[in-house]
């Protein structure tokens, strides 16, 4: 058994952003996810920004952070629109922001636009002592583009780079997590998200360099950890 496989269930739970980003999610769904996060000690509850007031109320007084997805899931809107959404989410209690970068601008080589997008959100988040994660949507990028995105996020002082929205053509891969970790070094954290369904998946991502895991299967993963099974 590896050292990672011996991680305590509570330590595994603390890696997880418990996620509900479906378009058809209801208030009842969001409240349920918050209750699961409180029961299991997850790092955050990640929702579309509309639901942040509900999440903030449900998590009040706990160590679980309200997390808003911004510019989600496409990223193809103005910096002003992303900034307004971020400011509203922070006002409503978000302590973490997962922003989608402008994929088209990145692929065009318009790094100034991508960087200014990230800069604007870093500035407002850090003024409010909130974390900013930058989503790459790795399935749509070449390895060179992934490295460029990571370096832009790093130079803008983002807190995390994140693999995927979960709405792309595929999700996180071990290879992409490893590439992102190598690109940002120890200065920026890495979040693996998209298609992570089992404890085995989570451990593989952590071994590759992930510091945080975005998943809607957090309860099943922690239940497997408590049962001592890495393959559930």
BADRENFI-438151 format. One record per residue: residue in one letter; x, y negated, z negated of N, C-alpha, C, O, CB in turn. Coordinates in steps of 0.1 Angstrom, whole numbers, padded with zeros to 4 digits, always signed. Glycine has a CB too. Layout:
BEGIN
AXYZXYZXYZXYZXYZ ...
# end
This chain:
BEGIN
X+0008+0012+0000+0000+0000+0000+0009-0012+0000+0018-0014-0008-0010+0000-0012 X+0006-0022+0009+0014-0034+0010+0010-0044-0001+0000-0042-0008+0012-0041+0024 X+0019-0054-0003+0016-0064-0013+0003-0072-0009-0005-0075-0018+0027-0074-0014 X+0000-0074+0004-0012-0080+0007-0024-0072+0004-0034-0077-0001-0012-0083+0022 X-0023-0059+0006-0034-0050+0002-0037-0050-0013-0048-0046-0017-0032-0036+0008 X-0027-0054-0021-0029-0054-0035-0034-0068-0040-0035-0070-0052-0016-0051-0042 X-0037-0077-0031-0043-0090-0035-0056-0087-0043-0064-0079-0040-0046-0099-0023 X-0057-0095-0055-0069-0093-0063-0081-0098-0055-0080-0108-0047-0067-0101-0076 X-0093-0092-0057-0105-0097-0051-0107-0112-0052-0112-0119-0043-0117-0090-0056 X-0104-0118-0064-0106-0132-0066-0097-0140-0058-0101-0151-0053-0104-0135-0081 X-0085-0135-0056-0075-0142-0047-0080-0142-0032-0078-0151-0025-0061-0136-0048 X-0086-0131-0028-0091-0129-0015-0103-0139-0013-0104-0146-0003-0095-0115-0012 X-0112-0139-0023-0123-0148-0022-0119-0163-0021-0125-0171-0013-0132-0147-0034 X-0108-0166-0028-0103-0180-0027-0098-0185-0014-0095-0196-0012-0093-0182-0038 X-0095-0175-0005-0091-0178+0009-0102-0181+0018-0100-0186+0029-0083-0166+0014 X-0114-0179+0014-0126-0178+0024-0134-0191+0024-0138-0196+0014-0135-0166+0020 X-0135-0196+0036-0146-0206+0039-0158-0199+0043-0159-0194+0054-0141-0217+0050 X-0168-0198+0034-0180-0191+0037-0189-0200+0047-0192-0211+0044-0188-0188+0024 X-0192-0194+0058-0196-0202+0070-0210-0198+0074-0214-0187+0075-0187-0200+0081 X-0218-0209+0077-0231-0207+0084-0233-0219+0093-0237-0230+0089-0243-0206+0073 X-0230-0216+0106-0230-0226+0116-0240-0224+0128-0240-0230+0138-0216-0228+0122 X-0248-0214+0126-0258-0210+0136-0268-0222+0138-0272-0229+0128-0266-0198+0132 X-0272-0224+0150-0282-0235+0153-0295-0232+0147-0303-0242+0144-0284-0236+0168 X-0299-0219+0144-0312-0216+0139-0312-0215+0123-0321-0210+0117-0317-0203+0145 X-0301-0218+0117-0300-0217+0102-0310-0227+0096-0312-0238+0100-0286-0221+0097 X-0317-0222+0086-0327-0229+0078-0322-0234+0065-0311-0229+0061-0340-0221+0077 X-0329-0242+0058-0325-0247+0045-0323-0235+0036-0314-0234+0028-0335-0256+0039 X-0333-0225+0037-0332-0213+0028-0319-0205+0031-0313-0200+0022-0343-0204+0031 X-0315-0205+0044-0302-0198+0047-0290-0205+0041-0281-0198+0035-0300-0197+0063 X-0290-0218+0042-0279-0226+0036-0278-0225+0021-0268-0223+0015-0281-0241+0040 X-0290-0225+0015-0290-0224+0000-0285-0210-0004-0278-0208-0014-0304-0226-0005 X-0289-0200+0003-0284-0186+0000-0269-0185+0002-0262-0179-0007-0291-0176+0010 X-0263-0191+0012-0249-0191+0014-0242-0198+0003-0231-0193-0002-0245-0197+0028 X-0247-0209-0002-0241-0216-0013-0241-0207-0025-0232-0207-0033-0249-0229-0016 X-0252-0200-0028-0253-0192-0040-0243-0180-0039-0237-0177-0049-0267-0185-0041 X-0241-0175-0027-0231-0165-0025-0217-0170-0027-0208-0163-0033-0231-0159-0011 X-0214-0182-0023-0201-0189-0025-0199-0191-0040-0187-0189-0045-0200-0202-0017 X-0208-0195-0047-0207-0197-0061-0205-0184-0069-0196-0183-0078-0219-0204-0067 X-0212-0174-0065-0211-0161-0071-0197-0155-0069-0191-0148-0078-0222-0151-0066 X-0191-0157-0057-0179-0150-0053-0167-0159-0055-0155-0154-0054-0180-0145-0039 X-0168-0172-0057-0157-0181-0058-0149-0183-0046-0137-0183-0045-0147-0175-0068 X-0157-0186-0035-0151-0189-0022-0145-0203-0022-0148-0211-0031-0161-0188-0011 X-0136-0206-0013-0130-0219-0012-0140-0230-0008-0140-0241-0014-0118-0219-0002 X-0148-0227+0001-0158-0237+0006-0170-0231+0012-0170-0219+0015-0151-0247+0016 X-0180-0239+0015-0191-0236+0023-0191-0245+0035-0191-0257+0034-0205-0237+0016 X-0190-0239+0047-0188-0247+0059-0201-0247+0067-0206-0236+0071-0176-0241+0068 X-0206-0258+0070-0219-0260+0077-0219-0271+0087-0209-0279+0087-0231-0263+0066 X-0228-0272+0096-0230-0283+0104-0233-0295+0095-0240-0294+0084-0241-0281+0115 X-0229-0307+0099-0229-0319+0090-0243-0323+0085-0244-0329+0075-0223-0331+0097 X-0254-0319+0093-0267-0322+0088-0270-0316+0074-0278-0322+0067-0277-0316+0098 X-0264-0304+0071-0267-0297+0059-0258-0301+0047-0260-0296+0036-0265-0282+0062 X-0249-0310+0049-0240-0314+0038-0247-0319+0026-0243-0315+0015-0230-0324+0043 X-0257-0327+0027-0264-0331+0014-0270-0319+0006-0269-0319-0006-0276-0341+0018 X-0275-0309+0013-0280-0297+0006-0268-0290+0000-0269-0286-0012-0287-0288+0016 X-0258-0288+0007-0246-0280+0002-0240-0288-0010-0236-0281-0020-0235-0278+0013 X-0239-0301-0009-0233-0309-0020-0241-0307-0033-0236-0305-0043-0232-0323-0016 X-0254-0307-0031-0263-0306-0043-0262-0292-0049-0261-0290-0061-0278-0308-0039 X-0262-0281-0040-0261-0268-0045-0248-0264-0051-0247-0256-0060-0263-0258-0033 X-0237-0271-0047-0224-0267-0052-0219-0277-0063-0208-0276-0068-0214-0268-0041 X-0228-0286-0067-0224-0297-0077-0218-0290-0090-0224-0281-0095-0236-0305-0080 X-0207-0296-0094-0201-0291-0107-0192-0279-0105-0187-0274-0115-0211-0288-0116 X-0191-0273-0093-0183-0261-0091-0170-0265-0084-0167-0276-0080-0191-0251-0082 X-0161-0255-0082-0148-0257-0075-0150-0254-0060-0140-0255-0053-0138-0248-0081 X-0162-0250-0055-0164-0247-0041-0166-0260-0034-0175-0268-0038-0176-0237-0039 X-0159-0262-0023-0159-0275-0016-0170-0275-0005-0171-0265+0002-0146-0278-0009 X-0178-0285-0004-0186-0287+0008-0178-0290+0020-0169-0300+0020-0197-0298+0006 X-0179-0283+0031-0171-0285+0043-0180-0287+0055-0190-0280+0058-0162-0273+0046 X-0178-0298+0063-0186-0301+0074-0179-0299+0087-0167-0303+0089-0191-0316+0074 X-0185-0293+0097-0180-0291+0110-0184-0304+0118-0196-0308+0118-0185-0278+0118 X-0174-0310+0125-0176-0323+0131-0172-0322+0146-0162-0316+0149-0168-0334+0124 X-0180-0328+0155-0177-0327+0169-0179-0313+0174-0171-0308+0183-0163-0332+0172 X-0188-0306+0168-0188-0291+0169-0200-0287+0178-0210-0293+0178-0190-0285+0155 X-0198-0277+0186-0185-0269+0188-0177-0272+0200-0167-0266+0202-0189-0254+0189 X-0180-0283+0207-0174-0286+0220-0162-0296+0219-0152-0294+0226-0184-0290+0230 X-0163-0306+0210-0153-0316+0209-0153-0326+0220-0145-0335+0219-0140-0309+0209 X-0162-0325+0229-0162-0334+0241-0171-0346+0239-0180-0349+0246-0166-0327+0253 X-0168-0354+0228-0175-0366+0226-0165-0377+0222-0153-0374+0219-0186-0365+0215 X-0169-0389+0221-0160-0400+0218-0154-0399+0204-0160-0393+0195-0166-0413+0220 X-0143-0405+0202-0137-0406+0188-0147-0413+0179-0148-0410+0167-0123-0413+0189 X-0153-0424+0184-0163-0431+0176-0174-0423+0171-0178-0424+0160-0168-0443+0184 X-0179-0413+0179-0189-0404+0175-0184-0395+0164-0191-0393+0155-0195-0396+0187 X-0172-0389+0166-0167-0380+0156-0164-0388+0143-0167-0382+0132-0154-0374+0161 X-0160-0400+0144-0157-0408+0132-0170-0411+0125-0170-0410+0112-0150-0421+0136 X-0180-0415+0132-0193-0418+0125-0198-0405+0118-0203-0406+0107-0203-0423+0135 X-0197-0394+0125-0202-0381+0119-0194-0378+0106-0199-0373+0096-0202-0370+0129 X-0181-0380+0107-0172-0377+0096-0175-0386+0084-0176-0382+0073-0157-0379+0100 X-0177-0399+0087-0180-0409+0076-0193-0405+0069-0194-0406+0057-0180-0423+0082 X-0203-0401+0077-0216-0397+0071-0214-0385+0063-0220-0384+0052-0226-0395+0082 X-0207-0375+0068-0205-0363+0060-0197-0365+0047-0201-0360+0036-0197-0352+0068 X-0187-0374+0047-0180-0377+0035-0189-0385+0025-0188-0382+0013-0168-0386+0038 X-0197-0394+0030-0206-0401+0022-0216-0391+0015-0220-0394+0004-0214-0412+0030 X-0220-0381+0022-0229-0371+0017-0223-0360+0008-0230-0352+0003-0237-0364+0028 X-0210-0361+0006-0203-0352-0003-0193-0342+0002-0188-0334-0005-0213-0345-0010 X-0191-0342+0015-0181-0333+0021-0167-0336+0015-0163-0347+0014-0181-0334+0037 X-0160-0325+0012-0146-0326+0008-0136-0321+0017-0124-0322+0016-0144-0320-0006 X-0142-0314+0028-0133-0309+0039-0141-0311+0052-0153-0310+0052-0130-0294+0037 X-0133-0315+0062-0139-0317+0076-0131-0308+0085-0119-0308+0086-0138-0332+0080 X-0139-0300+0093-0134-0292+0104-0137-0298+0117-0149-0297+0121-0139-0277+0103 X-0128-0305+0123-0131-0312+0136-0126-0305+0148-0116-0298+0148-0124-0326+0136 X-0135-0305+0158-0131-0299+0171-0123-0309+0179-0128-0320+0182-0144-0294+0179 X-0111-0306+0184-0104-0315+0192-0109-0316+0206-0118-0308+0210-0089-0311+0192 X-0105-0326+0213-0109-0328+0227-0102-0318+0236-0090-0321+0241-0108-0343+0232 X-0108-0307+0240-0101-0296+0247-0097-0301+0261-0086-0299+0266-0109-0284+0248 X-0107-0308+0268-0105-0313+0281-0093-0323+0282-0085-0322+0291-0117-0319+0287 X-0092-0332+0272-0081-0341+0272-0068-0334+0270-0058-0338+0276-0083-0352+0261 X-0068-0324+0261-0056-0317+0259-0051-0310+0272-0039-0310+0275-0058-0306+0248 X-0060-0303+0279-0057-0296+0291-0053-0305+0302-0045-0301+0311-0068-0287+0295 X-0057-0318+0302-0053-0328+0311-0039-0333+0308-0033-0341+0316-0063-0339+0312 X-0034-0330+0296-0021-0336+0292-0023-0350+0287-0013-0357+0285-0012-0336+0304 X-0035-0354+0283-0038-0367+0278-0036-0366+0263-0046-0367+0255-0052-0372+0281 X-0024-0365+0259-0021-0363+0244-0024-0375+0236-0027-0374+0224-0006-0359+0243 X-0023-0387+0242-0027-0399+0235-0041-0399+0230-0044-0403+0218-0024-0412+0243 X-0050-0394+0238-0064-0393+0234-0066-0383+0223-0073-0386+0213-0073-0390+0246 X-0060-0372+0225-0061-0361+0215-0055-0366+0201-0062-0364+0191-0054-0348+0219 X-0044-0372+0202-0037-0377+0189-0046-0388+0183-0047-0388+0171-0023-0382+0193 X-0051-0397+0191-0059-0408+0185-0072-0403+0178-0076-0408+0168-0062-0419+0195 X-0078-0393+0184-0089-0386+0179-0086-0380+0165-0094-0383+0155-0094-0374+0188 X-0075-0373+0164-0071-0367+0151-0067-0378+0141-0071-0378+0129-0059-0357+0153 X-0059-0388+0146-0055-0399+0137-0067-0406+0130-0066-0408+0118-0047-0409+0145 X-0077-0409+0138-0089-0416+0132-0095-0408+0121-0099-0414+0111-0099-0419+0143 X-0096-0395+0123-0103-0387+0113-0094-0384+0101-0099-0383+0090-0108-0374+0119 X-0081-0382+0104-0071-0381+0092-0072-0393+0083-0073-0391+0071-0057-0379+0098 X-0072-0404+0089-0072-0417+0081-0084-0418+0072-0083-0420+0060-0072-0429+0091 X-0096-0415+0077-0108-0417+0069-0109-0405+0059-0113-0408+0048-0121-0417+0078 X-0105-0393+0063-0105-0382+0053-0096-0384+0042-0100-0383+0030-0102-0369+0061 X-0084-0388+0045-0074-0389+0034-0077-0401+0025-0073-0401+0013-0060-0391+0040 X-0083-0411+0030-0087-0422+0021-0097-0417+0011-0098-0423+0000-0094-0434+0030 X-0105-0407+0015-0115-0402+0006-0110-0389-0001-0118-0382-0007-0128-0398+0014 X-0097-0386+0000-0091-0374-0006-0098-0362-0002-0099-0352-0009-0092-0375-0022 X-0101-0362+0011-0107-0350+0018-0097-0344+0027-0088-0350+0032-0120-0353+0025 X-0098-0331+0030-0090-0323+0039-0095-0324+0053-0107-0324+0055-0088-0309+0034 X-0086-0324+0063-0090-0324+0077-0084-0311+0083-0071-0309+0083-0086-0336+0084 X-0092-0303+0090-0088-0292+0097-0091-0295+0112-0102-0299+0115-0095-0279+0093 X-0081-0292+0121-0083-0294+0135-0085-0281+0142-0076-0272+0142-0070-0302+0141 X-0096-0279+0149-0099-0267+0156-0094-0267+0170-0097-0277+0177-0115-0264+0156 X-0087-0257+0174-0081-0257+0187-0090-0250+0198-0089-0253+0210-0068-0250+0187 X-0098-0240+0194-0105-0231+0203-0095-0224+0212-0094-0226+0224-0115-0239+0212 X-0087-0216+0206-0075-0210+0212-0078-0201+0224-0070-0200+0233-0068-0201+0202 X-0090-0196+0225-0094-0187+0236-0094-0195+0249-0093-0189+0260-0107-0181+0234 X-0095-0208+0249-0096-0216+0261-0082-0222+0264-0081-0230+0274-0106-0227+0259 X-0072-0219+0257-0059-0226+0259-0048-0216+0262-0048-0205+0258-0055-0234+0246 X-0038-0221+0269-0026-0214+0271-0017-0215+0259-0020-0223+0250-0018-0219+0284 X-0007-0207+0258+0002-0207+0246+0009-0221+0245+0010-0226+0234+0012-0196+0246 X+0012-0226+0257+0019-0240+0257+0009-0250+0252+0013-0259+0244+0023-0243+0271 X-0004-0249+0256-0014-0259+0251-0016-0257+0236-0018-0267+0229-0027-0257+0259 X-0016-0245+0231-0018-0243+0217-0007-0249+0209-0009-0256+0199-0018-0227+0214 X+0006-0248+0214+0017-0254+0207+0016-0269+0207+0019-0275+0197+0030-0249+0213 X+0012-0274+0218+0010-0289+0219+0000-0294+0209+0002-0304+0203+0007-0293+0234 X-0011-0287+0209-0022-0291+0199-0017-0290+0185-0020-0299+0177-0034-0282+0201 X-0010-0280+0182-0005-0278+0168+0005-0290+0165+0004-0295+0154+0003-0265+0166 X+0013-0293+0174+0023-0304+0172+0016-0318+0170+0020-0326+0162+0033-0305+0183 X+0006-0320+0178-0002-0332+0177-0009-0333+0164-0009-0344+0157-0013-0333+0188 X-0015-0322+0159-0021-0322+0146-0011-0324+0135-0013-0331+0125-0029-0309+0144 X+0001-0318+0136+0011-0319+0126+0016-0334+0125+0018-0339+0114+0023-0310+0130 X+0019-0340+0137+0024-0354+0137+0014-0364+0132+0017-0374+0127+0029-0358+0150 X+0001-0360+0133-0010-0369+0128-0013-0366+0113-0021-0373+0107-0023-0366+0136 X-0006-0356+0107-0007-0353+0093-0020-0347+0090-0026-0349+0079-0005-0366+0085 X-0026-0339+0099-0037-0331+0096-0033-0321+0085-0022-0317+0084-0043-0324+0108 X-0043-0316+0077-0040-0306+0067-0040-0292+0072-0032-0284+0066-0051-0308+0056 X-0048-0289+0082-0048-0275+0087-0049-0276+0102-0054-0286+0108-0060-0267+0081 X-0045-0266+0109-0049-0262+0123-0058-0250+0122-0055-0241+0114-0037-0261+0133 X-0068-0249+0130-0078-0238+0129-0079-0232+0143-0079-0239+0153-0091-0243+0124 X-0081-0219+0143-0081-0212+0156-0093-0215+0165-0091-0218+0176-0080-0197+0154 X-0105-0213+0159-0117-0211+0167-0129-0217+0161-0130-0218+0148-0119-0197+0171 X-0139-0219+0169-0153-0223+0164-0161-0211+0160-0170-0212+0152-0160-0232+0174 X-0158-0200+0167-0167-0188+0166-0177-0188+0177-0185-0179+0178-0174-0187+0153 X-0178-0199+0185-0187-0200+0196-0180-0199+0210-0187-0201+0220-0195-0213+0195 X-0167-0197+0210-0160-0196+0222-0160-0182+0228-0168-0173+0223-0145-0200+0220 X-0152-0179+0238-0152-0166+0244-0146-0155+0236-0149-0144+0238-0145-0167+0258 X-0138-0159+0226-0133-0150+0216-0128-0158+0204-0128-0170+0205-0121-0141+0222 X-0125-0150+0193-0121-0157+0181-0107-0156+0178-0098-0156+0187-0129-0151+0170 X-0104-0156+0165-0090-0155+0160-0083-0142+0164-0089-0132+0165-0089-0157+0145 X-0070-0144+0168-0062-0132+0170-0049-0133+0161-0045-0144+0158-0058-0130+0185 X-0043-0122+0158-0031-0122+0150-0020-0130+0158-0012-0137+0152-0026-0108+0147 X-0019-0128+0171-0009-0135+0179-0011-0150+0178-0001-0157+0177-0010-0130+0194 X-0023-0155+0179-0025-0169+0179-0022-0175+0165-0016-0185+0164-0040-0172+0182 X-0026-0168+0154-0022-0172+0141-0007-0173+0139-0002-0183+0133-0029-0163+0130 X+0000-0163+0144+0014-0163+0143+0020-0175+0151+0029-0181+0146+0020-0149+0148 X+0015-0177+0163+0020-0188+0171+0018-0201+0164+0026-0210+0164+0013-0188+0185 X+0006-0203+0158+0003-0216+0152+0011-0218+0139+0016-0229+0137-0012-0216+0148 X+0013-0207+0132+0022-0208+0120+0036-0212+0124+0042-0221+0118+0023-0195+0112 X+0041-0206+0135+0055-0210+0140+0055-0224+0144+0065-0231+0143+0059-0200+0151 X+0044-0229+0150+0044-0242+0156+0044-0253+0145+0050-0264+0147+0032-0244+0165 X+0036-0251+0134+0035-0261+0124+0044-0260+0112+0046-0269+0104+0021-0262+0119 X+0051-0248+0111+0060-0245+0100+0052-0245+0087+0041-0240+0086+0071-0256+0099 X+0058-0250+0077+0052-0250+0063+0045-0263+0060+0039-0264+0049+0063-0247+0053 X+0045-0272+0069+0040-0286+0066+0025-0286+0068+0018-0295+0062+0046-0296+0075 X+0019-0278+0076+0005-0277+0079+0000-0263+0076+0006-0254+0080+0002-0282+0093 X-0012-0262+0070-0018-0249+0068-0025-0244+0080-0029-0252+0089-0027-0249+0056 X-0028-0231+0081-0034-0225+0092-0047-0218+0088-0047-0211+0078-0025-0215+0099 X-0058-0221+0095-0071-0214+0092-0074-0205+0104-0075-0209+0115-0082-0224+0090 X-0076-0192+0101-0081-0183+0111-0096-0181+0110-0102-0179+0099-0074-0169+0109 X-0103-0183+0121-0117-0183+0121-0122-0177+0135-0116-0179+0145-0123-0197+0119 X-0133-0170+0134-0139-0164+0146-0137-0149+0147-0126-0145+0150-0134-0171+0158 X-0147-0141+0144-0147-0127+0146-0140-0119+0135-0137-0107+0136-0139-0124+0158 X-0138-0126+0123-0131-0119+0112-0143-0113+0103-0150-0120+0097-0123-0129+0104 X-0144-0100+0104-0156-0093+0098-0152-0084+0087-0161-0081+0079-0163-0086+0109 X-0140-0080+0086-0136-0069+0076-0124-0074+0067-0117-0083+0071-0133-0056+0083 X-0122-0066+0056-0111-0069+0048-0098-0066+0056-0088-0074+0054-0111-0060+0035 X-0098-0056+0064-0086-0054+0073-0083-0065+0082-0071-0069+0083-0088-0041+0081 X-0093-0071+0088-0092-0083+0096-0085-0094+0088-0076-0101+0093-0105-0088+0102 X-0091-0097+0076-0086-0108+0068-0071-0106+0064-0063-0115+0066-0094-0109+0055 X-0068-0094+0060-0054-0091+0056-0044-0093+0068-0033-0098+0066-0053-0077+0050 X-0048-0089+0080-0040-0090+0091-0037-0105+0095-0026-0109+0098-0046-0083+0104 X-0048-0113+0093-0046-0128+0096-0037-0134+0085-0029-0143+0088-0060-0135+0096 X-0039-0130+0073-0030-0136+0062-0016-0132+0064-0006-0140+0063-0035-0131+0048 X-0013-0119+0068+0000-0115+0071+0006-0122+0082+0019-0125+0082+0000-0100+0074 X-0002-0126+0092+0003-0134+0104+0006-0149+0100+0013-0156+0108-0006-0133+0115 X+0001-0153+0089+0004-0167+0084-0008-0175+0081-0006-0187+0078+0011-0173+0095 X-0020-0170+0081-0032-0178+0077-0032-0181+0062-0030-0172+0054-0044-0170+0082 X-0036-0193+0059-0038-0198+0046-0053-0198+0042-0056-0197+0030-0032-0211+0044 X-0062-0198+0052-0076-0199+0049-0083-0191+0060-0078-0190+0071-0081-0214+0049 X-0094-0185+0056-0102-0176+0066-0116-0182+0067-0123-0183+0056-0102-0161+0061 X-0120-0185+0079-0134-0188+0081-0142-0176+0086-0139-0170+0096-0135-0200+0091 X-0153-0173+0078-0161-0161+0082-0175-0162+0076-0177-0168+0065-0154-0149+0077 X-0184-0156+0082-0198-0155+0077-0199-0141+0070-0210-0138+0064-0208-0156+0088 X-0188-0133+0070-0189-0120+0063-0181-0120+0050-0176-0109+0046-0183-0110+0073 X-0180-0131+0044-0172-0132+0031-0177-0123+0020-0169-0117+0013-0173-0146+0026 X-0190-0121+0019-0195-0113+0008-0191-0098+0011-0187-0091+0002-0211-0114+0007 X-0193-0094+0023-0189-0080+0026-0174-0078+0024-0170-0067+0020-0193-0076+0041 X-0166-0088+0028-0151-0086+0027-0147-0085+0012-0139-0077+0008-0144-0098+0033 X-0153-0094+0003-0149-0094-0011-0155-0081-0017-0149-0076-0026-0155-0106-0018 X-0167-0077-0013-0172-0064-0018-0163-0053-0015-0161-0044-0024-0186-0062-0013 X-0157-0052-0003-0148-0042+0001-0135-0043-0008-0130-0033-0012-0144-0043+0015 X-0131-0055-0010-0119-0057-0019-0121-0052-0033-0112-0046-0038-0114-0072-0019 X-0132-0054-0038-0136-0050-0052-0137-0035-0052-0134-0028-0063-0149-0056-0056 X-0141-0029-0041-0142-0014-0040-0129-0008-0037-0127+0005-0038-0152-0010-0030 X-0119-0016-0034-0105-0011-0032-0103-0005-0018-0094+0003-0016-0102+0000-0041 X-0112-0009-0008-0111-0003+0005-0107-0014+0015-0115-0023+0017-0123+0003+0009 X-0096-0012+0022-0092-0022+0032-0098-0020+0045-0096-0028+0055-0077-0021+0033 X-0107-0010+0047-0112-0007+0060-0127-0009+0061-0134-0006+0071-0109+0007+0064 X-0133-0014+0050-0148-0016+0050-0152-0028+0058-0163-0032+0059-0153-0017+0036 
# end
